[in-house]
Amino acid sequence: MSKVDNLKAMLFSYGMNNRRKSKSSNVEYKMEKILREIKCEEDDCAYEQMLKSMWESPLLSQFLDYLLFPIGESEIGQGAFFPFTESLRFEIRHLVFILKFHSDKINDFVKYREKYDDYVLLNQYDRALDIVTEVKKKYGESLWAYECLFFLNADNSNNINRIMEPLVNSTCFYLIPAYFFELKNRNTISGEEYYYISEREMERWKNLWDENNDGQVEFYKYTVSGNKYSCNPDEAVGVLKFIARCPLIDQYLYLNCLCKEMLRHPQKGEVYESITRYIQELKEIEDSSFDTIRFLYDSLENKKKYTIKTGLDTAKRLFVLGKLKEARCETERLLTRYPNNVEGISLLAELNILLSDGYSPFDGTNLGMILKNLENVYGLASCIDDSIQKINKLALQCSFSTWGLGLMSCVWGRIAATNSDDREYYAKLSNIQHLDIETVLA
């Protein structure tokens, strides 16, 4: 009998004997042993086949999916069906294949996330809230949804209390991040002040839990540090232990983050090698940013097979030809359709500086605010520090967005020392949203 068939039999036995505690405990022990053996299977093909068989089983699939789409706060982070292995390779492989088998749901979320970000940048908050409500209805609770809700309700204390109450009452897995989400949306707290507070608290917790935190502090550091999160590769396996308990949406966002973070480290080590080994399994995920990530981790030969995005090519060509007004018109047209396009935002700010005619597109929106302040940063205006803080604050409030990290990388890249490693890293991040010629050259 195969391991998967054994699991089916044990789950049936578990259900029949769930009132007889001693026998149920024995079954649970045997199930955990088999699940660990599956997860630690050395042969990648054999592992994938066993996981596929589990998902094709109506009996097993309900257990696999149960915690990936938590209906209420009490279901978040209650545990993972598969035991933790303490192996980076096996944990990253398992995360990748979980996402692979749910690529249709991830693709659906990617579309919702894009729409949400566009609505936020254009200050269409009612529509943005409708998106969050729809995602929660289809896929349950998520860290992404909580960040969105705290941002959209920042000026309504009653709504904030209603969001927090069930989290507090259920001592939810996401309670600590929720406190920090509320903090970073206060009008009285700047982005830099928030980063100082969050870093101080994480360091304090690390000292308190030093012997037994087992990756928990690093996990919470990831959830609350926003665009300034810096991954320690040595602690990645501990974070994966907690990520495995998270909803599917948050597992996907963490893998995105981990892949980007490893670009700042030397192209070696178990984390980088594991990502390189398994990331190409996610070709079915239709996310432009994730396509770029796969490109960056792929072999030189395979990179030739990727398709370069050309959305801004007309505007760039006009820019090179010195037709600045036409280039600006073309860039503005693209941003009207895709407000979250980081490269478009950056190019439009550059064009406004060069034209210096006082034109203010998207005035009265978050996108307009970003453009105005980005012009101050790029133009090294006397108010540059204040402008950086304004962009930083909004990007922090929307740290799980499609544009936040890329935009801040444009800013940090401009003020980083020439030829520094940081500048090279920020150049990659500022061009990672879409795979174009700048991505290849970065």
N, C-alpha and C positions, 0 to 999 in steps of 0.2 A: 504494500500500500504506500502511495506517495505521501510526502509531508503535507501537501494540501488536503488530500483525502483524510489523513489522520486528523487534521484540524477540524474538518467538517464533522467527523464523528465525535470528536471531543466537545465541540460546541453544542451538538445535539445532546450529548450526555450531560453537559453542564446545565442545559436548560431543563432536562428531565430531573436533575438532582439538585436544583438550586436551593432547596430547602434543607438539604442535608449538608451542613457546613463542612464537615471533614472531607467528604467525597468531593465537594465542589472545589475545596482548596487544593486537593490532589490533582484534579483536572486542570485547574488554573496553572499549577506548577508545570505540568507536562505541556500545556499549550505555550507557555512562555518559553520553554526550552526549544520547542519546534520553531516558534517565531524567531528566536535568536539564531537558530541554525539557518533559517531562510535568509535572514538579513545579513548573515556573515558568510553566505555562499561566495566562494572565491570566483567561480565562473560567472561572468556578467550575463551571458546568454541564459544560463540555467536559472539565475536569480530573476531575470526579467520574465521568463516563462512561468515561474512559480507565482510571481506577483500578478501576472496577467490572469492566471487560472483562478487566483483568489478573487480578483475583481469580476470575473465572469460568473462567479458563484453568488446567487442571490443571498445565500446564508451568510457568507463571509463578507460580501461587499457592504452590507449594512453596518457591520462592525468597523470596517475600514473607513467608511464615510462619516460615521456618526459624529465624531468630534471635529471634523473639518468644517462643518457648517453649523455652529452652535446657535440654537434658537434664542436662548436667553443668557444673561450674565453668569448664571450658576454653572452653565455647561462649558464655559471658556477655560481652557487649560487644565481640564480634569485628569488628563493623562494621555498617553499615546498607546495605540493598540500594539505596536511593536516595541519590544524592550530596547533600551539604549545600549549601544555596543562599545562606546568609548573609542571607536575607530573613525577617524576623519573620513577616510575613503568610503567606508560603508554608510556613514551618516549622510554624506553629500550625495552618494549614489541613490540612497533611499529617497532623499528629498527630491532629487531630480526626477525619479520615476513616479513618485506621487504626483508631481506636477504634470508629467507627461501623460499619465492616465486621466488627468482632468484638464487637458489642454483646451477643450471646448469651453469649459467654465472660465478658465483664465482669459481666453480670448474675449469672452463676453464682458468680463470685468475690465479688461484693458479699454474697451470701447466706452464703458460707463465712466471710467476714470478720466479719459480724454475729455469727454463732454463736461464732466464736473469741473475740471481745471479751466476749460474755456469759459464756463459760466462765472466762475469766481473771478477770473481776470477781467471780465466785462461787467462785474458787479451785479450779475443776475442771480441773486442769492436764493430766490424762491425756486428757480429752476434747479439750482445746485442742490438744494435740500430735497427736491423730488428725486434726483439721481441717487442720493444717499439712501433715501427711504426705499427705493426700488432695489438697490443692491442688498440692503439688509433683509428685505422680504425674500429675495431669491437665494442668498448665500449666508444669511445669519450675521452674527456680530463679527466685528473685526477691529483691529487697532486703527486701520485706515478710516473706518467709519467713525470711530470715536474722535479722531483728530478733526475730521470734517465737521462733526456736530459741535465740538467745542469752539471751532472757528466761526461757524455760522451763527451760533447763539452767544457769542462773546459779550454782547451788550444786553443780554436778557438773563439776569441772575436767577429768575424763577425757572427758566428752562435749563440752566446749568445745574441747578439743584435737582431737577427731575432726572437729568442724565446721571448725576453722581449717586443719587439715593440707592438705586438697585445695585450699583457696583459696591457701595459700602455695605449694604445689608447682606450681600452674598459673599463678602470678602473676596471679590473677584480677582482672578489672576492678573487682570489689567488695571487694578485699582491704583497702583503706584504710577504707571504712565498717565492715567487719567488726571491725577493731581497735578502732574507737570504740564499736561495739555491745558488745564485750566490756568495755570500760572503763566504760560507763555502767551496766552491771549489777553492778559490784563493790559489795559492801556497805560498803566503806570510802570510797566516793566519793559525795558528795552531789550533788544536781542542780546547784546553783550552782557547785560545784567543777568538775563536768564541763563546764558551759557556759564557764567561764573557760578551761579547758584547750583545749577545741575551738576557741574564738575565737582564742586565742593561736596555736595551730598553723595555723589557716587564714590568719591574718595573716602568719605567718612564711613559709608557702608562697607566698603572694601576692607577697611581697617577693622571694623567690627566683626565681619564675617570671614576674615582672611583664611581661616583654617577649613571652613565648611561651606563656603558659598558655591563651590562646584559649578561655576559658570553663571550663577544667578545674577551677580552684580554686573558682569559684562553684558548679559542679556538686557537688564534694565538700562544700562548705559546706552545700548543700541536704541532702545525704545524712546529715550528721552533726550538724546544728544542732538537730534535734528541733523542738519547738514554738516555739522562739525564732528560727527561720529568718526572715530579713527579705530579701525579694527586691529586688535592684537592677534596675529595668526596663532599664537600659542594658546589662546583662549577660545578659538573658534569652535572647537569640538564641544566645549562646555555650553556655549550659546546654542549650538544645534540641539542639545538635549532639551532645552526649553522651547526652541522653535518648533520641534516635533509635536509639542502640545498646543500649538497655535492654530487658528483657523487657516484654511487653504490660502486665502488672499494674503495673509500676513507671511506665510511661508514663502510665497512667490516674491513678495517685496523684499524679504530678507535675502533671498538668493541674489536678487538684483544688486542689493547693497554690497553683499560679500564679493561678488564678481568685480564690482567697481573698485572696492577697497583694495583688492589684491593687485590692482594695476599700479599702486603706489609702492609696492614691494618688489624685490628682485624676482625674476621669473623662475622661481624654484621653490622648493618646499612642498609639503604634503597638501596644503590647501590649494595652492596654485595648480599643482599637478592633478589633483582630483577634479577640480573644476574643468581643466583642459580635457581630461579623460571623458567626462560625462556630459558636458554642457551641450554638445552637438545632438544629444538625444531630444532636445527641445525645439527642433526645427518647426514643429507644427504650431508653436506659439506665435501669434501674429501681433507682435509688439516691435515697433521700429527700433526702440532703444535696445531691446533684447537681441534683435538681429545684429546690432552693432557690437554688443557684448560677445556674441558668438563669433563674429568676424575677428575681434581682437584676440580671441583665444584659439583661433583656428590655425591650421598649418598654412605656410606660404602658398603651397600649391592650391589648396582649397579656397583661399581668399580670392582667387581669380574668378570663382564661380558666383560671387556675390554681385548684386545689382546696386549700383550707386544711385542714391536719391538725387533728383534734379529739380526739386520744387523751387529753389532760389536761384537757379542758374541764369535765368533771364535778367533778374535784378543784379546779379553779380557781373554779368557781361556788360550791362549798361553802366555799372559803377566803374569798371575798368576803362570803358570808352569815354568816361568823363561826363556822361549824361546823367547827372546826379538827380535832377527832379524826376526824370523818367524812372530811374532806379528806385527812388523813394516811393513813387506811385505804385510800382510793381510790388515792392516789399509790403507796403500798407495793404494792398489788395490781398496778399497772402495771409497777413496777420488778421484781416477781417474774417477769413475763413478758418484760420488755425491760430488763435490768439496765444497758444502756449508754445509756439515755435521759438525756441531760445535763440537760434542763429538769426532768425528774422528780427527778433527784438533787438539783438545786438547790432545788426546791420542798420536798422532804422535809426538807432541812436547815433551811430557814426555819421549817417547821411544828414541828420538834423544838425549835427555839429558843423559839418562842412558847408552846408547851405546857410546856416545862421540867419534864417528869415523869420524866426519866432513861431513857426508852424508847430502846433501841438495836437497831433493825432490822438484819438481815443481819450480826449480830455474828460475828466470826471470819473475815470475808471481806474481800477488797480493797474491795468496795463499802461494807461497814461501816466500814472504816478511812477511806475518802473522806468518808463522811457525818459521822463524828465530827469529823474535822479541818475540814471545810467549816463545820460549826457554830461552831467556834472562830474561823474567818476572818470569817464573817458577823457573829458576836457580838462581834468585836474583843476576844477573850480575851487574857489576858496572854501566852499561849503561841502567839500568832498566827504569829510567824515560824517556829517549829518546825512548826506545822501546815501552813503553806504549803510548807515544804521536803518534808514527807512526801507531800503530794499531787503536788508538782512532780516528785519522784523517780519515782513510778509512771507519771505521764503521760509523762515523758521516756523511760522504758523501753519504753513503748507508743506512741511518737510517730506511728506509722502507723495508729493505731487510729481507730475511729469517734467516740471520746469524748475523747481526750487533749487536743486543741487547744481544743475547746469548753469543757471543764471548766476548763482553765487560764485561758481567757478570762473565765470567771465570776469566778475569783479575782483576776486582774489588773484586771478592770473594777471590782471593789470597792475596790481600793487605789489606783486611778488618780485623779488630780486631777479634781474636778468640772468638767464642761463642756470637758474636754480632748479633743483629736482621738483620743487613745489610747482613752479611755473609750467614745467613739462607735464606734470600730472593734471593740473587744472586745464591745460590745453586739451588733453584727452577728454576730460569730463565735460567741458563746455561744447564739445562736438560729438557727444555720445548719444544724443537724443535721436539723431538720424544718421545713417551711414552715407556720407558724401565725401567729396574730395578732401575737405578739411580734416575729416576723421582719419583718412588714410595718411595724410601728411603729418598729423599731430604726433 
